[in-house]
Amino acid sequence: MADKAIRRPEKALSPRFVETVNEPGKYFDGQGLYLRVQPNGSRQWVQRITIRGKRCELGLGSPPAISLAMARTMALENRGKAMMGGDPLQERREARAGLTFADAMDKYLAAKLHEFRNEKHKRQWRSTLDAYALPVLGPKLVSEIGTQDVLKALHPIWQGKTETAKRLRGRIEAVLSWATVAGHRKGDNPARWKGNLSEILPKPSKVAKTGNQPALALADVSRWWAELARREGMAARALQFVTLTAARSGEVRGMTWAELDFEPGGAATSATSATWTIPASRMKAGRPHRVALTPEAVEILESLPRMDGSPHVFFAPRGGMLSDMSISAVMRRMQEAEVKAGRAGYLDPQNKRPAVPHGLRSTFRQWAAEQGYPRDMAEIALAHFIGSDVERAYQRSDMLDRRRAMMADWAGFLRGEALGGNVVKLGAER
């Protein structure tokens, strides 16, 4: 089918038109810029430009990752370079060699994050890509990334963390669009939704609401913990650490040795001093968080090998941090082993679904409540905001020492031991 050329005056396109147009053709804007709409619905910005006497076309990426305003700016910059004797096409060819997704992400964020006024939005952009895209796409060349690679990053969270997955897809698309415009890759964007991923993944609006993450029943904790201890591998040790600290999986997977403060070989002293400080940039609440490490947690750290050139405590086999999928796989295999043995396995008491890593935080919270620990102390251990802004202004202590005693009792509970004398009853002075 031949392209339909639709002549329009300079800068005739509007953001609304770009967003809704679906009829195949070429839609002109200005500065040689036009929007090409393919029969399959895909869209691409293209600029006709004369470079050193030769007329050519430059691809400028695809909407919505590249907005109308961004496309106009790029077209104007290219035209200016050409008028000054430069060659924007050659610049892209020279920049094309060997850029990984991790490098492309850093370059894109360095150029774009300053446009976001909201600091939380800035942190979320990077943290989402760090947690879910880099473990899968990070070392791959952007020129070699295909739809199946993007699906590997999205599949593990599409059902359980649909909103996060939606944002992740858009952010991967934006990084790859930048890489295309910068000349590091060619062709359609593999993270594009319409006419691409939309044909493979269920619509986010149709994905069943899963509610709370399935938690481990308190009655199953000691049996589950003993089975986990028998499992080998870095992901199993990371899952143990997630459980002992009641931390989020992403916080543990992203942990570096520089964040830890403990005396190697001195696990016995960790009962009073060992601490893990998570920087604000890696926290969901956007503020630093201290975690009291028990002797059991320190023992795990001391048992781990270190990878040259990697700062991560729990590293992936090829470097970088573990993927969220690898830790979830440990729990999934434990559940499968239970079912194979003819048992129900480790099911959430309420929704009867198999427990998942994030649900362990709910298990800890239920345990703390039933043992009479103050609400604020348990919530701080989970790095949750507590009280109003005024209350938080006056509550400056993070109760680290008292939380250390609570986490020691939690470790004992995991081992199946009876609770000792460290319980702080409700109503005690905070």
N, C-alpha and C positions, 0 to 999 in steps of 0.2 A: 504493500500500500504506500503510495507516494505521500511525502509530507505535505500537509496543507499550509501554505505560507499565508499568514494573516498580517497584513500591513497595518501598523499602528503608529501614531505619532510618538515622539520621544517620551520616554518614561511613562508609557500608557498603562503599564501593568500595575496592579494593586496587590497588596498582601493577600486580600481575600480571594482575588482571582487566581493567584498562584496556588492557594490552598485548595481551591475547589475545582479547577479545570481538569477535565478528564478526556476531552475530545482530542484525538491524535492530531499533531500539527506543530508548527513553529509559531511562537508568539513573541513578537519583537518588542523591545523596551527602549533601548538607547545605548550609545557607546559601542554599537555592534553586538550588544547583549540580546540574547533571546532564550526563551524557554522551549525546550524540545520535549514534547509529550509523545511517548511511544504507544502503540496499540495495546500493549499489555498494562498500560497505566503508569509505567515508570517515567520519571521526569528528570531532566538534566539541564543545568545552565550551560550555555555555550556562548562563546564570544568570537565574532569574526573580527580579525585584526590583520593589519598589514605590518609585517616585520621585515625591515631592510628590503623593501620592495616586493616582498613575496606575501601573498594573501594566504592566511591559514585560519584554522579554528582551534580555540582552546576550550577544553572542558573545565568548568568551574565548580563541579560538585552538584549535589541534588538537594532540593527542598524536602523536608523542612529543616534539615541540618544546616543548609546554607540558605538563609533567608533572602528575600528580594533586596533588602538594604545591603547585606553582605556581598551579594553578587554584584550589585552596582559599584560598590567600593573597589572590589577586586578588578572589575572591568576598567574602571577609571585608572587604577594603578598600572595595569598592564598597558593601557593606551599611552600613559605618560612615559613609561619605560621605553616603549617602541619609538615614540617621538624624539626621545633623547639618544636614539641609536642603540638602545639595549635590546636584548632578545629574551623576553620572558619565557618563551618556549624552551630555549636552550638551558636556561636556569633550572627549569623543572627537570629536564633530562639529566643534568649533572647531579641533581639532588636525589635522583631516583634510587641509587644503589643502596641496598642492604639496610633499610630502616626497620627495626622491630616495632611491634605494637607498643611495647613498654616505652621506647624512645619517642614514638609518635605521640603517645599519651602525654608524656612530659612536655613535649614541644607545644602540643595543642593547649594544654592547661596553662602553660606559661603565657601564651598569647591571649587566652580567653577569660581566665578566671577573674582578671581585674574588672571585667564588665559586670560581674555579679556584685550587687551591693550588699546582699545578705551573707554574712560570714558563715552561718550555718549551711547555706546552700553551697558555698564554696567547699566546705569540708565534706559535705555529702557527695559532691561530684567525685572527688578524689577517693574517698573511702569506699564508695560503691565499686568503682573500677578496681581499686586495690584488692578488695575482698573477693570479687567474683570474676573479673575479666582477666587480671594479670596471671593468676595461676594457670589459666588455660591458653590465653592468647599472648601473654607477655613476651616470650622468647621467639614467637613466630614473626617472620617478615610480613609486613603489611601487604606486600605484593602477592603473597601466597595464601592469605586468609580467605577462606570461602564460607559459604553458608553453614556447612556442617561444623566448622570450627566455632562459629557464633552460637550455634545450637548447643554445643557442648558446654558453653558458659551459661546459657539460659535455662536449659532443661532442669538442672537440680533445684532451681528455685521458682520455676514458672507456676507450679501449683501451690506450693506452701507460702511463697513470698511474692505474690503476683505483682503487687504495686512496686516493690523493689526491682523485680525483673523487668517491668515496663520501663522504668527509668534507666536501668542498665542497658537495655537494648538501644534506647535513644542516645545514650552517651557513647556506646560503642560505635553507633552509626556516625555520630558527630566526629569522633576521632578518625575514623576511616575516610570520611568525606574530606577532612582536612588533609589527610595523607594523599588523597587523589588530587586535590587541588594543588598540593605542593609538588606533585609529580612523582610520588613514591609508589603509586599503584594505578592501574587502569581498570575500566569496566564498571559494571554495576556495583553498588554497595551491598555486600552480603548481609548487612544488618538491617536493610530496608524492610519495612513492614508490609506495605501494600504490594500485592502481587509477588511476594517473596516469602517472608516468614509467616505471613498471614495464611498461607496455604498449608503450613505445616503445624503451627502451634494453635491451640484453641484461643479464641478471643478472650482477652482478660476479663471482659464483662460476663463471660459465660463460665469462667472457672468457678467451681463451687467454693463457697466461703468455708474455710476450714476452722475458723475460730481460733481458740488458744492452741498453742503447740502441745501435742501429746506429751504428758509427763509420766515419769516413772512412779509407780505406786510405792509408798513408804514400805509396805510389807515385802516388796521385791528388791529393795535397795541392796541389802547385804549380799544376796545371792547374785545379783547382777554385777556388783562390784568385784566379787571373788572371780567371776567368770571373765570380767574385763582384765583383771590382773594376769590371767593366764594367756591373754592374747599378746602377740608380738607385733612389733612394728612402730614406727614413729607416730602414725595416726592414733594407735591405741594409747600411747603415752600422752599424746595431746588430749585425748578424751578424758583420761584420768585427771589431768591437770585442770581441764574445764570443770570437772565435777568437784574437785577439792576446793577450787577457788570460787565457784558459782559465777564465773565470768562468762562473757559471751564468746562463742566460738571464734569470731573474727578478731577479738582482742587477744586471745591466746595464739591464734595462728600468726598474727602480726607481731608477736612479742620478740624483742631483740635482747641480746645479752646486756646491752647498755642500760636497759630499763630495770635490771635486777640488782638488788643490794643484799647479798648474803655472803657468808664466809665459806668458800669451798672447803669441803672436808669437815665442816663443822655443823652438821645437821642438827646436833643436839642444841646448839645455841640458837637455832632458827625459831625456837618457841618464843623468844623474846625480841628478836631483831630482824629476821629475814623479811624483806619487803619487795614488792613489785610495784613500781610507779608507772602507770600508763599515761602517756602525754595526752593533752587535750585534743590534739589533732586526730587521735585514734579512738576517741570516746564519742559515743552517740550523743551524750549531753553536752559535748564540747568543752569539758573542763577536766583537769587532771584527776586521776583516781588512784588511791593507794590500796593495795591488796596485801593483807597479812598472810604470809606464807607459813604453813605448818611444816613440821619436820618431814611429813610424807611428801609434801610438794617439793621441798628442797631435795629430798632423796631422788625424786624423779629427775630434777634438773641435773643433779650430779651424775646420773646414769647415762645422760645423753651424749652422743658424739658431737663434735663441732665440724662444720664444713668450712674449709678455707675460702675466704672471700665472701661468705654469707653471714650477715648479722643476725639472722633468724634463729631462734632457739629450736623451733619445730619446723625444719626445712623439708622441702620436697626433694625427691630423689635427684632431680636435675637442677636443683638450686631454687631459690625463691621460697616463699612460704607455702605451706600445705593448702590445698583447696578445701573449701567447705564440704565438697562432695566426699573427700577422703575420710573425714571424721564421721560424717553421716553413714558412710559405708560400713564402718566398724559396728555401729549399732544395728544396722540392717542385717549384717551377717550374724550377729548374736541372736537376733530375733528369728532368723531363718533356721538357725541351729536348734532353737527351742521348738519350733513348729515341726521340724524334721524328727525330733525326739518324741513327738506326740504331746507336747505341752502347749498351753496357750501362749506362753512367752511373756514379754514385758509390755503389758498393755496399760494405757491410761485408764484409771478406775471409772472415769465418767464417760468418755466418748469411745472407749474400747479400741482405740487405734494404737499401733505400736509406738512406743516412746521414741522421741528424737532428741538430739543433743540440746537444743534450746529449751526443751521441756524440763531438763534437769534443774534449771533455775527455779521453776515452779515447784519442783520437788523439794529443793532446799528451802524455799519460802514457806511451804506448808510445814516442814519439819520445824523451822524456827518458831513459827506461830504456836505449834502444838507444845513446844518445849518452854514456852513462856518468855522468849526473848522480846525485848521492846521492839515495837514496830519500826521506829526510826533506825535502830541499829541494823536490823535485817534489810531495810530498804537501802541504807548506805552501802551495805555489803554488795548489793546488786547494782550499785551505781545509779539508783533512781533518784529523781528530785523528790524532796520531802517537804510538806507544808507549803505555806504561802511564801511570797518573796520576802516579806517581813520576817517570818520565822527563819528562813534560810540565812538572812542577814545576821541574826542573833546566834544561830546554831553554827559556830565556826569550827567546832571540833568534828573530826571524822571518826571519832571513837576507835581509833586504830587498835589500841591495846585491848579494849574490851571486845572488839571484833575478833582479835587474835584468839582469845579464849573460846569464843563461839565457834570459830572455824576448827579449833582443835576438837571440840565436842562433835562437830559435824563429821570430821575425819573418823572419829571413834564410832559414830553411828554407821558410817559406810562399812567399817570392818565388822559390824555386828555386835559391838561392845555396848554394855549398858551405860547410860548417861552418867557422867561423873558429877562433881559438885560445882560446875562452872555456870550453871543456869542463872540468868539474871531475871528475876520475876517481873511480871508486868507491874507497873506502878513504881518501880525503883527509880531513883533519881537519875536523870539523864544529864 
